[in-house]
């Protein structure tokens, strides 16, 4: 079976204050459909940058990134935006909710923009699924960090994406709340059949995934990769 996501010698070089910086060095990696993959490694190892390449949020400066048979490196920004809208959900550590919108509006608005006629019904169903049926009319400032992350999860899952990307989804939360968010992520994966790829520093979360890929200095740690295979 063809992988749902494939990187072949993917590289990322960015311009910094001190000149060009090599962030990722020739990453080659396949992710199977329905897989749950944890990206781990020390701070600065390139985990989040790799996740951004996988989601087309950063453009590889070398090699290729292919998702669902489409070469993301060959797409325009508009094509990438439409592809993410139709096939990917992204959850960030810092939630990125719109403060002037209620929980229901935060989840429903992207669905409306994508042309879903049942946007508010679907948004309400997803918020119910993450335990926020009683918070539909509340604004982000009226919710705890854990509740805001649940809204972000519902927003990412509502379009029923093929690929769900999560960048340190429990990083801003206490241990108990983080464990609840991880349970919800796994439940979303099971309910929608999405492929889940997450960046985490928490080894207990990584252990719950099907596979772990550890990065070091912008490269895949070959010892851990060999052990996984």
C-alpha positions, -999 to +999 in steps of 0.1 A: +000+000+000+013+035-009+021+057+021-003+085+029+027+108+034+063+104+021+094+125+024+124+118+002+157+136+011+136+166+023+157+196+033+149+229+049+172+259+049+161+292+063+176+327+064+185+338+099+202+369+114+236+351+111+229+339+075+214+307+061+207+280+086+202+243+077+172+231+098+166+197+082+191+175+065+178+151+039+148+135+058+135+103+042+104+089+059+071+071+049+039+073+070+013+046+064-024+054+063-039+051+098-005+052+115+001+071+147+036+087+146+054+106+173+082+130+164+105+133+194+139+148+202+156+176+221+146+212+216+160+226+184+162+191+167+138+201+140+106+183+151+082+212+145+099+221+113+094+186+100+058+187+110+054+220+091+069+204+060+045+175+063+016+200+064+029+222+036+032+251+061+069+253+053+082+246+018+111+221+015+142+237+000+153+203-013+139+169-019+102+161-021+072+159+003+043+139-011+009+136+006-020+115-007-001+112-040+003+150-044+038+166-045+035+194-019+068+209-031+053+216-066+021+234-053+014+271-052+004+287-019-032+287-030-031+250-040-015+242-006-041+261+013-069+242-005-052+209+000-048+215+037-084+226+039-096+194+022-073+168+037-055+180+068-062+192+103-036+210+124-035+215+162-009+240+176+004+243+211-009+278+214-045+271+202-048+299+177-085+305+184-102+337+173-109+356+205-140+374+192-157+342+182-175+317+204-163+280+206-191+271+181-181+299+157-144+290+159-152+255+148-179+263+123-164+292+104-136+272+086-163+247+076-185+275+062-156+289+043-150+254+028-186+253+016-202+229+041-239+235+044-240+217+078-212+237+093-228+246+126-244+211+131-210+195+124-192+219+147-217+213+175-212+175+171-174+178+173-176+201+204-200+176+220-175+148+212-147+166+231-169+173+261-177+210+254-214+208+246-220+232+275-195+257+262-208+263+227-215+300+234-184+308+254-155+328+241-118+317+244-112+341+273-140+325+293-124+290+290-094+273+306-064+263+286-075+227+284-110+238+271-094+260+245-073+231+233-104+210+231-120+236+208-088+235+187-091+198+185-127+200+174-119+226+148-091+204+134-113+172+134-145+188+121-135+186+084-128+149+089-092+152+076-071+123+062-041+136+082-041+152+116-010+171+126-004+181+163+025+203+174+031+198+212-007+196+218-002+191+255+028+214+259+009+243+276-012+221+298-007+204+332-002+167+333-038+156+340-052+179+313-026+169+289-035+132+294-071+141+287-062+159+255-041+128+243-071+106+250-093+129+228-067+129+201-067+091+200-105+091+200-106+115+171-082+093+152-103+063+158-136+080+150-125+095+117-098+071+107-072+099+104-035+094+103-021+111+134+014+127+135+024+146+167+054+164+180+059+158+217+086+160+245+065+136+266+078+101+264+045+086+278+026+102+249+051+089+224+049+054+238+012+054+230+019+059+193+024+031+168+059+045+159+084+070+172+109+089+150+135+107+170+153+137+155+187+150+164+204+181+148+179+180+119+184+144+111+165+112+120+184+093+148+194+061+129+196+039+160+160+046+170+148+044+134+165+010+129+150-003+161+115+008+150+119-010+117 
